[in-house]
Amino acid sequence: MLKVVIDATPVEQKPSGVGLYVANLIHSLYQLQAQENFQLGIAYQPGFKNWLRGNLSIPQLLNNYANRYLIPLPVRLSSILLSLSPNPLISQYFEQCFGYPDIIQGTNYSVYYCRSTKKILNIYDLTFIKYPDYIDSVVKQYKARIKKCLTWTDLIITISESSKRDIIEYLQVEPERIYVTPLASRYSSLDLSQGVISKPQISINYDFSIPYLLFVSTIEPRKNINNLISAFNLLKEKHKIDHHLVLIGRKGWHYEPIFSAIDNSPWNHHIHHLDYLSDDLVAFFYAQADVFVYPSHYEGFGLPVLEAMTLGTPVVTSHTSSLPEVAGDAALLIDPNDPNHLAEAILKIISDSQLRQELIQKGKQRAGLFSWERTAKETLKAYKSLLLA
């Protein structure tokens, strides 16, 4: 029986980003084990602070799974161990930690060297190469780490054809060594049709009687929020729209200029930032928004676009990177560097109810093409291809 171990270290109790992908992939693969005749295990490595405290426990979110493997070393040592590889002693140590699997999947831009095990490396996007000004000091280390891991990686998994093209161009990887496994929404269209998404009972700092434009993601430069604020200012000034602007997301890296742009806006009292919210609250904001606006400069996939379409929200997004691939013809695509173009697209949707309904229907149909089961099955194809190699 094929034995696969996935590195679940990015999974937190409230997962987002890579952690959200890994958590959903593990859940969906577990459902396929019996019918596909393979065994899935999960590996976990504690953070440095937990390691110092002697807390080597695996997050509760992962406790329901069998075949858990703890790596009793802090994540901070990863770069050192990778720099010392390939090394037969390190290889033997990790193969023992992982329970001697046939395949190990490294989910966060690295995979440990294991001499007798096939190695899969997840690369989601190449922001750290294409847009180095958009990243922090930690992410800047990814390039060297990946180039080291590529010397022993058997297969790469990425999340869009756009990212695959970037990996081929910038890392000189052969196309046949790259598998694309698209992502899926954390929400279901059934939530919408069955009326599951209802007004939150807890107090939230927004009056839902006021129409709004919505952005959901980390507050950081790559997401191009400054141009969204500029477009919002144009719509307020020229077209006197009634809408407010709601930004939902944790503060990421170099967010200060974004909040300065909010403070300097003549309509700053109409711009609201809400930090990390529960999935249910975010879903309600999606479902009630007049337009979801995502003018990001660069994305490996662009999951918020898919989430908005799943929950029946018309979308305006960039014509760059993977975003057209995810949106298809179900969104208005704009030049992210042109606030006027962005403002015009938003105005079209809020001014034309027929266009809005068309985008909502197309969005739901488009979102129906993506599921975590599909992601898991495509990942399983990648595993099986290694056995035939």
N, C-alpha and C positions, 0 to 999 in steps of 0.2 A: 504493500500500500504506500502511495506517495505521502511523504511527511514534510509539511511546510511549516516554517515558523516565521511569523511577522513581528517586526520590532514595533511594539506598542508604546514606546517611551513618550511620543508626542501627545498621548491621550491624557487629558486632565479631567477632573470631575465635571467641569463646565467646558467641554471641548469647543474649539473654534479653529479655523484654518486647517492646517495639516492634521491636527488632532481629530477634527470632525470627520475628515476623510478616512483616517485610519479606524476610528470607532465604527463607522458605518460599513467599511469594507470587512472588518472582522465579523461584525454581526451578520452580514449577508453571506459571507463565505461559510460561516458555521451552519447556516441553513442548508447549504449544498453538500455538506460532507457525506451524508449517507448515500444520496443518489449518485454522486460523482466518485465515490470510493477513494477519498483522500482524508488525511488527518491534519487538522490545523492546530498549531500551538502559538502562543503569544509570549514574547520576551519583553521584559521591562527593566529599565535602568534608572535608579533614583537620581533626583537632582542633588546638587552638592550640599545644600543646606540640610536636606533630609538625611543624607548620608552621614554628615557630621553629627547629627542628633541620634544616629543609630536607627532611624526610621527607614527601613527597607521595604515597607509594605507596598503592595500593588494597589493602584487606585480602585475604589469600590466599584466603579463603573465596569471594571474588568474582572471582578471577582466571580461572576457567574460562569465564566468559561473554564473548561478543563484544560489541561496541558499548559500550565503557566510556568514560565522559566524566568527566574530572577537573575540579573547580572549584578553581583554585589559590589559594583564599582560605580563611582559617581559619573554622570554625563560629562563633567568637566575634564575627565581623563581621556575622553574619546579621541581627541585630536592627537594626544601623545601616543596612544596605542596605535592609531592609524599610521602615524609617522614612522613607527617601528616595524610596521608590516611591509611586505609579507615576512612572517617569522613563524617557524614551525611550532614553537612553544606557545605563542599567542594564539595561533590557529587552533591548537589542541585545546587550549583553555576555553575559547569561545564555542567550539563545537561541543564541548562537554556542557557548558552553560546552556546551550540551545537544545540539548538532548539528541545530538547527532542527527539532524534533519537531512533530507535530500536537498531542500531549498531553504535559504534564508533571505527574507526580503527586508532591506533597509529602507525605512520610510521617511527619513529626514535628511536627504542629501548625503548620506553615507551608508556604507555597508561594511561590516567587519570582514577581514580576510579569514576564510575557513577553507583549508586546502581541499578537503574531501566533500565539500558542500557546494552546490550551485548557488551563485550569488546574484540577486536582483537589486537594482538601485533605483529608487524613486527620485526623479527630477521633475519638479512641477513647473518651473519657469526659470528663465535666465536673467532675472532682474539684476542680479549681482554682477553680470557681465555687460548687459546692454544699457543699463541705467544705474551706474554706480553711485550717482548723486542721490538716489532714492532709498538707499539702504543704510543700516547702522553698522557699527564696527563688528558685531557678531556675524552678520550676514556676509560681510566683506571677506570672511575667511572661507566661504563656501567654495570659491573657485579652486583654491589649492587642494581642499579636501576632496572635491569631486574628481579632479584630475588624478589624484593619488588612487582613489577607489576604482577609477575606470581601468586601471592596469590589471585588476583582477575581477572586475564585474563581468558576468556572463550575459546579462540582459538589463535593459533600462525600461522602466515603466514611466510614462508621462500621461498627461491628462487632456491633451488636445493636439490636433495636427499642427497647429501654430507652434506649440512648444517643441514638437518633434522636428519641425523645420529648423528652429533655432538651435537645437541640440546638434543636428547634423552640420549646420553652418559654423557654429562657434566652438564646438567641442570635437569636430571631425569624427563623429561616430557613424558607423555604417547604418543605413536605414533599417536593414534586416535585424539589427540588434535592439530596435526600439519598438515597444508595443504601446498603443494608445488605448487607455481605458477611461472614457469620459466619466465625469462625476454626476451626481444627482442631487435633487433638492432634499433638504431635511423635512420638507412639508409634503403633504399629499393633496392632490386635487379633491380627494374625498372629504378632506377637512372642510373645504369650501362648500361643496355641494350638500353635505350633511349638516351644515350650520354649526360645525364644531367651533369655529372661530367666533367667539363672542366678546363683547366689551369686557375688559379686565375689571375685576372687582376691587383690586387694590388701587390706591390713589396714584395717579401718574400726572406728571407736570405737562399736560397738554389738554386743551379744550377741543374735543373731536368735532364740535359743530363748525369749526373753522377749517376750510379746505386747505390741503397742504401738498407740497412736493416732498418726496422722500428720498433719502440716501441712506444706505446701510453698508457699513464696512469699517475697517480700521481708519482712524483719522491720521493720515500720513500723506506726504507729498505725492506719491505715485498715484493716489486716487483722484488727484486734480480737483480738489474741493474748492480751491481758490477761484478757478474758472466757473465752477457751479455758482459760487456766491456772486461773481461778476454778472453771470447770466440772470440770476435772481434779481440783482439790483436793476438791470436793464428792464426786466419785465415789470417791476414795480414802478419805475420811473416813466417808461414809455406807454405802458399798457394798463397801468393801475390795477393789476390783478389783485384779487382778494386773498390769494394763497399765502400761507406761511411756508417756511422751509424747515424740515425736520431732519437732523443728522443723527443717526444711531450708530454708535460704535465706540470701542475703547480708544483712548489716546495711544498712538503708536510712536513712531520716531519723528522728530522734527515737526511737531504739530503746532508750535507757537505761532508761526506766520498765518496759519489757518484761523486761529482764534483772534489774531490781530485783524484779519480781514473781516471777521464777523463784527468785532468791536467798531471797526471803521465804517461799516455799512450804515447808511441813513435809516435802514430798516432792520437794525440789529435786534429790535424788540420782536421782530417777526421771524427770527432765526433761533431754533432750539436745538441744543445738543443734549442727547440722552446717552448715558454710558451703557455698559453691558446690561441687556435686558434678557428676561427669560424667552425661550423659543415662542411661547404662547403670546407674549406681549409683542414681540417683533412681528409675528404672523398677523396680529390685529392691525398693527401700523401698516404693513404691506397691504392688507385687504381694504383698508379705508383710504389709502392714498389716491389722489387723482392721477399722479404720474410718479413712476419710479425713475430716478435719474442717476446714471452711473457713467460719468465721463472719464473713467480711468485711462491713464496713458498706456498701461501695459498690464495684461493679466495672463496667467497660465491657463485659466478657464473662465472665471467670472461667475462664480456660483450665485451671488446675489441677483443677477439677471434672471437666472433660472428660477430662483425662489419667488421673485416677483411675478413671473409669468405663471407659475404654478398656482399662485393665490389670486390670479385675476387682476393684476395691475398692469396697465400699459407702460411700456418701457422706452426710454431714450438712453442710448448708450453709444460708446465710441466705435468708429469704424476701424480700429486698430487691433493688433494681436489676435487673440482667440475670440474676442467678443462677437464679431460677425458669425463665427462658426457656431457659437452657442445660440445666438438670437435668431439666426436665419432671416426670414422675411417677417418675423413677428415683432420687430421693434423698429423705431426710427434711429438710423445710424448717423452720427455727427462727427465732425472734426473736433477732437478734444481741445485743440489749441485755439479754437474760435468761439468765444463766449456768445457772439451774435448768432452763430449757427445753432448753438445749443439753446439759446433763448427762443429762436424761431421754432425749433422742433417741439419744445415744451408748449409754446403758445398754440401750435397746431392742434395738439391733443386736447388741451383744456377748452379750446374754442370750437371744436368739431366733435360732437357727440357720436356721429356715425363712425368717424375714424377711430375714436376711442374704443367703441364696441368691437370694431374689426380687429384692432390690436389685441384686445382682451381675448377674443376667440382664437385668434392665431397663436397667441402666447400660450394658452391652455393646451392647444394641439401640439405645439412645439415642445412644451414641457413634458408631455406624455411620452415623448421618444426617449426620455432619460429616466433611469431607475437604478437604485443601488444593486438590485439583482442583476441588471445588465452589467454594471461595473464589476461585480463579483465574477460573472461568467466570462467576461473579457480577460480578467486577471487570471482566471483558471486556465484559459487558453494559453496565456503567456507561460504559466507553470508547465503545462504539458508540452509546449514547444521545446523546452529545455531538455526534456526526456528524450525527444527525438533528435536532438542536435548531436 
